[in-house]
Amino acid sequence: MTEAAALRATLRRLLALEPEALPPEHSFLVPEGEGPFPAVLYAHLHGGHYHLGRRELTEGWRCLQGPYAPDLLAAGYAVLCIDMPGFGARQGEGNEGALAKAALWQGRTLMGRMLGELQAGFDWLAAHPKVDAGRIATLGLSMGGTHAYWLAALEPRVAAVAQLCVLADIGPMIRDGSFDKHNHYMTVPGFLRHAEMGDVAGLVAPRPQLVCHGAARRPDAGTGARPCSDAPARSLWRVRGAGAVHRARRGSRRDTGHAPQGAGFPVPDHRAGVKSMGGTMLNRLLITGANGNLGREMRTRLTHLAKTIRLSDRGDLGAAQAHEELMPCDLGDKQAVEELVEGCDGILHLGGQSVEAPLEVIRNANLDGMFNLYEGARKSRVTPRIIFASSNHAIGFHKQTERLDAESVTRPDGLYGVSKVFGEAIASMYHDKFGIETASVRIGSCFPEPKNHRMLSTWMSHEDFVRLIERIFITPRLGCPIIYGASANAASWWDNREVAYPGWTPQDSSEPFRAKIDAEMDPPKGDDANALYQGGGFCADGIHED
């Protein structure tokens, strides 16, 4: 289990988080039009205004710049807001203190109950036909801000967070006595033995997160608000692997002490147009390895992603279509690769040696070639977002009985697998040093249909690969995730929940092909590498020599 996954599990245990139903006391607002729309799960504030609840969304409050609903709808967002227990239309359930104490007596927490209901709201939004499930953000002020980033920390599908006037570590406030001003809902027994609030917010990375603090309570005043200042915020994100530090957004309202003036990370503005998947998203997309099986397939399937598709391979690329540029190139030629990359805002890097081979062959295409590609990206006038076609052979020596995620240790099953580990490391380094965003996709077996029993676990349909490519290029902030490239196979060995934020949901499965494969061949047994290891037969091969 990864560090992030372990912390999430601990938080769920401490919260005594249980499945909840979406309360009927909620408001759902949708812009005019067909959709699907990006959406905001709006968590209302506390402020001692128990009567307000979800009405804050449409009526506003004195600490806000008016109600958010009109602006969000005008910007093209659907919005859901839920009355929390004891607030708004649910005041009849009891006051906050009574609800918190009752929850503790029952082995639960009020915070956990609230987050459970917000999770139900998120799930409801994600399933709604008017909502784009890959673009759901959370937003809130004060208590709502706490709920916004805690839910995002626990739910990797949340695409972005705006938490206003709330991020502060609990320990300093306990020491200086200021925590007494906070309310019962925040009580989570045992929490400080495991984490601080900054650790929870850190689980949101590398997704965008806007963090603000109050103008009248300066972060340098020695209070618990100090963790919201620039330096700790940067440290928080650097530790959690968000990579290059981005310029913080600032804004303030000086007429109240509980208003945003903070440093955080910008949440992208979708008002530039809610793009459909059929819209043009890139100016120039480079596809390397365009003559390979997968490259030829993507050449015809990705025409909607960019105004111009630049195709490259060592061999003949055929005739160019109206939207295509043909640039044959050897990846080992540094100058040629730099010219190839120039001007591209997206790169699908399928090129290189695709099977086990002598080291010299792999070195030129997969080691030198990978370095040359990223040097070209670094020097380019336009910084591209990159999809690197890594491979399941980077983890091939893991047993088929193991379930892996993005932070599982690499165990390459040959020189080809080693080259893919190298490629992932290059992508990570160039992200941390230069901010170049890359999704390293550990492709399983991308064919029209699975060919054997092992592929029932590793298969990814061409359609699911296209969906993944679309989500990687459309997500507001990518970072440098490792994503397993496989369809929704019942026998899958891989877990992408920690990197769910791009919003990719595979639609296909290998199960419809199982009967055909069973009829055509016997499953591997015993000490056959295809029965033991995720990399299959590659694990049994020797080292290739000239």
C-alpha positions in Angstrom: 0.0 0.0 0.0 1.3 3.5 -0.9 1.9 6.2 1.7 -1.1 8.2 0.3 -3.3 5.1 0.3 -2.3 4.2 3.8 -3.1 7.8 5.0 -6.5 7.6 3.3 -7.3 4.3 4.9 -6.3 5.7 8.3 -8.5 8.8 7.8 -11.5 6.6 6.8 -11.0 4.5 10.0 -10.6 7.6 12.3 -13.7 9.2 10.7 -15.6 5.9 11.0 -16.7 6.7 7.5 -19.7 4.7 6.3 -21.8 4.8 3.1 -24.5 7.4 3.3 -27.5 8.3 1.1 -27.9 11.7 -0.6 -30.2 13.6 1.7 -33.4 15.0 0.1 -32.4 18.4 1.5 -30.2 19.4 -1.4 -30.3 21.8 -4.3 -29.1 21.0 -7.8 -28.7 23.7 -10.4 -27.9 23.2 -14.1 -27.0 25.7 -16.8 -29.1 26.0 -19.9 -28.1 23.5 -22.7 -27.7 19.8 -23.2 -24.4 19.2 -21.4 -22.7 17.3 -20.0 -21.3 20.1 -17.9 -18.4 20.4 -15.5 -19.8 20.5 -12.0 -19.1 21.9 -8.5 -20.0 20.2 -5.3 -20.5 23.3 -3.1 -20.1 22.7 0.6 -21.8 25.4 2.7 -20.1 27.2 5.6 -20.9 27.1 9.3 -20.4 30.6 10.8 -23.0 29.8 13.5 -25.7 30.4 10.9 -27.4 27.1 11.3 -30.5 28.4 9.5 -28.6 29.2 6.3 -27.3 25.8 5.1 -27.5 25.3 1.4 -29.2 28.7 0.9 -25.7 30.2 1.1 -25.3 29.0 -2.5 -28.2 31.1 -3.8 -28.5 33.9 -1.2 -24.8 34.4 -0.2 -23.5 35.6 3.1 -21.7 38.8 4.2 -18.3 37.2 4.1 -18.8 36.3 0.4 -18.9 38.4 -2.7 -22.6 37.6 -3.1 -24.0 34.2 -3.9 -21.9 31.9 -6.0 -24.8 30.2 -7.9 -25.3 32.9 -10.6 -21.6 33.1 -11.5 -21.1 29.3 -11.5 -24.1 28.8 -13.8 -23.1 31.6 -16.1 -19.6 30.0 -16.3 -21.2 26.7 -17.4 -21.0 24.7 -14.2 -23.7 22.5 -12.7 -23.8 22.9 -8.9 -25.0 20.6 -6.1 -25.2 21.8 -2.4 -26.5 19.7 0.5 -27.8 20.8 3.9 -25.4 19.2 6.4 -26.9 17.6 9.6 -28.2 20.3 11.9 -28.2 23.0 9.2 -30.9 24.6 7.0 -33.9 22.4 6.6 -32.3 19.8 8.8 -32.1 21.8 12.0 -34.8 19.6 13.4 -32.3 16.7 13.6 -30.7 18.4 16.6 -28.0 21.0 17.4 -24.4 20.4 16.4 -23.2 19.6 19.9 -25.9 17.0 20.4 -25.3 15.4 17.0 -21.5 15.3 17.5 -21.8 13.7 20.9 -24.4 11.2 19.7 -22.1 10.2 16.9 -19.2 9.6 19.3 -21.3 7.5 21.6 -22.3 5.4 18.5 -18.6 4.9 17.5 -18.9 7.4 14.7 -18.0 11.1 14.1 -20.1 13.9 12.9 -17.3 14.8 10.4 -17.5 11.3 9.0 -21.2 11.5 8.7 -21.0 14.8 6.8 -18.2 13.6 4.5 -20.2 10.4 3.8 -23.2 12.5 2.7 -20.9 14.7 0.5 -19.4 11.5 -1.0 -23.0 10.4 -1.8 -23.5 13.7 -3.5 -20.3 13.3 -5.5 -21.4 9.8 -6.6 -24.8 11.2 -7.6 -23.2 14.0 -9.6 -20.8 11.6 -11.3 -23.8 9.4 -12.4 -26.0 12.3 -13.6 -26.4 12.5 -17.4 -26.0 16.3 -17.3 -22.6 16.1 -15.6 -19.2 15.4 -17.0 -18.0 12.9 -14.4 -14.3 13.7 -15.1 -14.7 17.4 -14.2 -16.2 17.6 -10.8 -14.7 20.1 -8.3 -15.3 20.9 -4.7 -15.7 24.4 -3.3 -16.3 25.8 0.1 -15.6 28.5 2.7 -14.7 27.8 6.4 -16.5 24.5 7.3 -17.3 24.1 3.6 -13.6 24.6 2.8 -12.7 21.8 5.3 -15.3 19.6 3.7 -14.0 20.5 0.2 -10.4 19.4 0.7 -11.1 16.5 3.0 -13.5 15.0 0.4 -11.0 15.6 -2.4 -8.3 13.9 -0.2 -10.5 10.8 0.2 -11.9 10.8 -3.3 -9.3 10.8 -6.1 -12.0 11.5 -8.7 -12.4 15.1 -7.5 -10.8 17.1 -10.3 -10.0 20.4 -8.4 -10.5 22.1 -5.1 -11.1 25.6 -3.9 -10.9 25.8 -0.1 -11.4 29.3 1.4 -10.3 30.6 4.8 -9.8 27.3 6.6 -6.4 25.6 6.1 -4.6 25.6 9.4 -2.9 22.9 11.4 -4.7 21.8 14.6 -1.7 21.4 16.8 -0.6 25.1 16.9 -4.2 26.1 17.6 -4.5 23.7 20.5 -1.2 25.1 22.0 -2.3 28.7 21.8 -5.9 28.1 22.8 -7.5 29.3 19.5 -8.9 25.9 18.7 -11.8 26.6 21.2 -13.3 28.9 18.5 -13.8 25.8 16.2 -16.9 23.8 16.3 -17.8 20.3 17.4 -18.1 18.9 13.8 -14.3 18.9 13.4 -13.6 16.5 16.3 -11.9 13.4 15.0 -10.5 11.3 17.9 -6.9 10.2 17.4 -6.3 12.3 14.3 -3.2 14.1 15.5 -1.4 10.9 16.3 -1.3 10.2 12.5 -1.5 13.5 10.6 -2.1 17.2 10.4 -4.5 19.2 8.3 -1.7 20.0 5.8 -1.1 16.2 5.3 -4.8 15.8 4.4 -4.7 18.7 1.9 -1.5 17.2 0.5 -3.4 14.2 -0.6 -5.1 16.4 -3.2 -1.8 16.8 -5.2 -1.2 16.9 -8.1 -4.7 18.1 -8.7 -5.3 21.9 -8.7 -6.0 23.4 -5.3 -6.7 27.0 -4.4 -5.9 27.8 -0.8 -6.9 31.2 0.8 -6.6 32.8 4.2 -8.2 35.7 5.9 -7.0 39.3 5.4 -7.5 40.3 9.0 -5.7 37.3 10.4 -2.3 37.4 8.8 -0.4 34.2 8.5 2.7 35.7 10.1 0.8 36.5 13.3 2.0 33.3 15.0 -1.4 31.7 14.9 -2.6 28.3 13.7 -3.3 30.0 10.3 0.5 30.1 9.6 0.5 26.9 7.4 -1.5 28.9 4.8 1.4 31.2 4.1 3.4 30.9 0.9 6.4 28.9 2.1 4.5 26.2 3.9 2.1 25.9 1.1 4.9 25.4 -1.4 6.5 22.9 1.0 3.2 21.0 1.2 2.9 20.6 -2.5 6.6 19.8 -3.1 6.5 17.0 -0.5 3.3 15.6 -2.0 4.9 15.4 -5.4 3.0 18.1 -7.3 6.2 19.0 -9.0 7.0 22.5 -10.2 5.6 25.2 -7.9 3.0 27.4 -9.7 2.3 31.1 -9.2 -0.2 31.5 -6.4 -3.4 33.5 -6.9 -4.2 36.2 -4.5 -7.3 38.2 -3.6 -8.8 39.8 -0.5 -11.8 41.4 1.0 -10.7 43.7 3.8 -14.2 44.5 5.1 -14.3 41.2 7.1 -11.7 39.2 8.9 -12.9 35.9 7.5 -12.3 36.5 3.8 -9.9 35.1 1.2 -6.5 36.6 0.7 -4.4 33.6 0.3 -1.7 31.8 -1.4 -2.5 28.5 -3.0 -2.7 26.9 -6.4 -4.9 28.2 -9.2 -8.0 26.3 -10.2 -8.3 26.5 -14.0 -11.1 28.7 -15.4 -13.5 26.7 -17.6 -15.3 29.8 -18.9 -13.0 29.8 -22.0 -15.5 27.3 -23.3 -16.8 24.0 -22.0 -15.2 21.8 -24.7 -16.9 18.7 -25.9 -14.8 15.7 -26.7 -15.4 16.5 -30.3 -13.8 19.9 -30.1 -10.3 20.8 -31.0 -8.1 20.8 -27.9 -4.5 21.0 -29.2 -2.9 23.1 -31.9 -0.3 20.4 -32.9 -0.2 16.8 -31.7 3.0 14.8 -32.4 2.6 11.0 -32.7 5.9 9.2 -32.7 6.0 5.6 -33.8 3.2 6.4 -36.3 4.1 3.3 -38.4 3.7 0.8 -35.6 0.5 -1.1 -35.1 -0.8 1.2 -32.4 0.5 4.3 -34.1 -1.4 3.5 -37.3 -4.5 3.0 -35.2 -4.2 6.2 -33.3 -3.4 8.2 -36.5 -7.0 7.6 -37.7 -8.7 7.8 -34.3 -7.2 11.1 -32.9 -8.0 13.5 -35.7 -10.4 15.4 -33.4 -7.8 16.2 -30.8 -5.7 18.8 -32.7 -5.8 21.1 -35.7 -2.6 19.5 -37.0 -1.3 16.0 -36.4 2.5 15.6 -36.9 3.5 12.0 -37.6 6.9 10.6 -37.2 8.7 7.2 -37.7 11.8 6.0 -39.4 10.0 4.5 -42.3 7.7 5.6 -45.1 4.6 7.3 -43.6 2.6 7.2 -46.8 0.6 10.2 -48.1 -0.2 13.1 -45.8 -3.9 14.0 -45.2 -4.9 17.6 -45.1 -4.5 17.9 -41.4 -1.2 16.0 -41.2 2.5 16.8 -41.2 5.0 14.0 -42.0 8.4 14.2 -40.4 10.4 11.0 -40.6 13.0 10.9 -37.8 15.4 8.5 -35.9 14.8 9.1 -32.2 18.6 8.7 -31.7 19.3 11.8 -33.7 19.2 14.6 -31.1 19.0 17.5 -33.5 16.3 15.9 -35.6 14.2 15.1 -32.5 14.5 18.7 -31.3 13.2 19.9 -34.6 10.5 17.3 -34.5 9.2 18.4 -31.1 9.3 22.2 -31.8 5.9 23.8 -31.8 3.9 20.7 -30.5 1.7 21.3 -27.5 0.9 17.6 -27.2 3.0 14.5 -27.7 1.9 10.9 -27.9 5.2 9.0 -27.6 4.6 5.6 -29.1 8.0 5.4 -30.8 11.0 3.2 -29.9 11.9 -0.4 -29.7 8.7 -2.2 -28.8 9.9 -5.7 -27.9 13.0 -7.3 -26.3 16.2 -6.7 -28.4 20.0 -6.3 -28.0 21.0 -3.5 -25.7 22.4 -1.4 -28.6 19.1 -1.4 -30.3 17.2 -0.5 -27.2 19.7 2.1 -26.2 19.4 4.1 -29.4 15.6 4.2 -29.5 14.4 3.9 -25.9 17.2 5.5 -23.9 18.9 8.1 -26.1 15.5 8.6 -27.9 13.7 9.3 -24.6 16.4 11.8 -23.5 16.3 13.5 -26.9 12.5 13.8 -26.8 12.5 15.5 -23.4 15.4 17.8 -24.2 13.4 18.8 -27.2 10.4 19.5 -25.1 12.5 21.5 -22.6 13.9 23.7 -25.4 10.7 24.1 -27.3 9.0 27.5 -27.5 5.8 25.6 -26.5 5.9 23.3 -23.5 4.1 20.1 -24.5 2.0 17.7 -22.4 3.3 14.2 -23.1 1.8 10.7 -23.0 4.7 8.2 -22.7 3.8 4.7 -23.8 5.4 2.8 -21.0 4.7 -0.9 -20.6 3.5 -3.7 -18.2 7.0 -5.1 -18.7 8.3 -2.4 -16.3 6.6 -4.4 -13.6 6.7 -7.8 -15.3 8.3 -9.9 -12.6 5.5 -9.2 -10.1 3.4 -12.3 -9.5 -0.1 -12.5 -11.0 -1.4 -12.9 -7.5 -0.3 -9.3 -6.6 -2.4 -6.2 -7.1 -0.3 -3.2 -8.2 -0.9 0.6 -8.2 1.2 3.5 -9.4 3.6 3.4 -6.5 4.4 -0.3 -6.6 8.1 -1.1 -7.1 9.2 -1.6 -10.6 10.4 -5.2 -11.5 11.3 -5.2 -15.2 11.4 -8.5 -17.0 14.0 -7.7 -19.5 16.1 -5.0 -21.2 13.0 -3.6 -22.9 11.3 -3.4 -19.5 14.4 -1.7 -18.0 14.2 0.9 -20.8 10.6 1.7 -19.8 11.6 2.2 -16.2 14.2 4.6 -17.5 11.6 6.4 -19.5 9.3 6.8 -16.5 12.3 8.2 -14.5 13.2 10.7 -17.2 9.6 11.9 -17.3 9.5 12.3 -13.5 12.8 14.2 -13.5 11.8 16.6 -16.3 8.5 17.2 -14.5 10.2 18.0 -11.2 12.9 20.2 -12.7 11.1 21.9 -15.6 7.4 21.3 -15.0 6.8 19.2 -18.1 3.7 17.2 -17.5 3.7 13.5 -18.5 1.3 10.6 -18.1 3.4 7.4 -18.2 0.9 4.8 -19.4 1.9 1.2 -18.6 0.2 -0.3 -21.6 -0.9 -3.9 -21.1 -2.0 -5.4 -24.4 -3.6 -3.0 -26.8 -5.2 -5.0 -29.6 -8.6 -5.3 -31.2 -9.3 -8.2 -28.9 -7.3 -10.2 -26.3 -5.4 -13.2 -27.8 -4.7 -15.4 -24.8 -5.5 -16.0 -21.1 -2.9 -13.5 -19.9 -4.5 -10.8 -22.0 -7.8 -11.3 -20.2 -6.0 -9.4 -17.4 -3.9 -7.0 -19.5 -6.1 -6.1 -22.5 -6.9 -2.5 -23.4 -9.3 -1.8 -26.2 -8.3 0.8 -28.8 -11.5 2.7 -27.8 -10.5 2.8 -24.1 -7.0 4.0 -25.1 -8.5 6.8 -27.1 -10.7 7.7 -24.1 -7.6 7.8 -21.9 -5.7 10.0 -24.3 -8.6 12.4 -24.4 -8.8 12.7 -20.6 -5.0 13.2 -20.3 -5.1 16.1 -22.7 -8.2 17.7 -21.3 -7.6 17.5 -17.6 -6.7 20.9 -16.2 -3.6 19.8 -14.4 -1.9 16.5 -15.0 1.3 16.3 -13.0 3.3 13.2 -13.7 1.1 10.1 -12.9 1.7 6.5 -13.8 -1.4 5.0 -15.2 -2.0 1.3 -16.0 -3.4 1.0 -19.5 -6.0 -1.7 -19.3 -9.7 -1.9 -19.9 -12.2 -2.7 -17.1 -11.2 -6.4 -17.0 -12.6 -8.6 -14.3 -9.2 -10.3 -13.9 -7.2 -7.1 -13.8 -4.1 -7.0 -11.6 -3.9 -3.2 -11.6 -5.4 -0.4 -9.6 -5.7 3.2 -10.9 -7.7 4.6 -8.0 -4.8 6.8 -6.8 -4.6 8.4 -10.2 -8.3 8.7 -10.9 -8.3 12.5 -11.2 -8.0 12.7 -15.0 -11.5 11.2 -15.1 -10.7 8.1 -17.2 -13.3 5.3 -16.9 -12.6 2.3 -19.2 -15.8 1.2 -20.9 -14.7 -2.2 -22.3 -13.8 -5.5 -20.8 -12.1 -8.7 -21.9 -14.9 -10.9 -20.4 -16.9 -11.2 -23.7 -13.8 -12.9 -25.2 -13.2 -15.4 -22.4 -15.3 -18.2 -23.8 -13.6 -17.9 -27.2 -10.1 -18.0 -25.7 -11.1 -21.0 -23.5 -12.3 -22.9 -26.5 -9.1 -22.1 -28.6 -6.4 -22.9 -26.0 -5.8 -24.3 -22.5 -4.8 -21.8 -19.8 -1.1 -21.9 -18.8 -0.3 -23.9 -15.7 2.4 -24.8 -13.2 5.7 -23.0 -13.6 4.9 -21.6 -17.0 5.9 -17.9 -16.9 2.6 -17.0 -18.5 0.9 -18.5 -15.4 3.1 -17.0 -12.8 4.2 -13.5 -13.8 2.4 -10.4 -15.0 5.0 -10.0 -17.7 4.3 -13.5 -19.0 6.8 -15.1 -21.4 9.2 -12.1 -21.3 10.2 -13.3 -17.8 11.4 -16.6 -19.2 13.4 -15.1 -22.1 17.2 -14.7 -21.9 19.2 -11.5 -22.5 19.3 -10.7 -26.2 22.7 -10.4 -27.7 24.0 -9.5 -31.2 
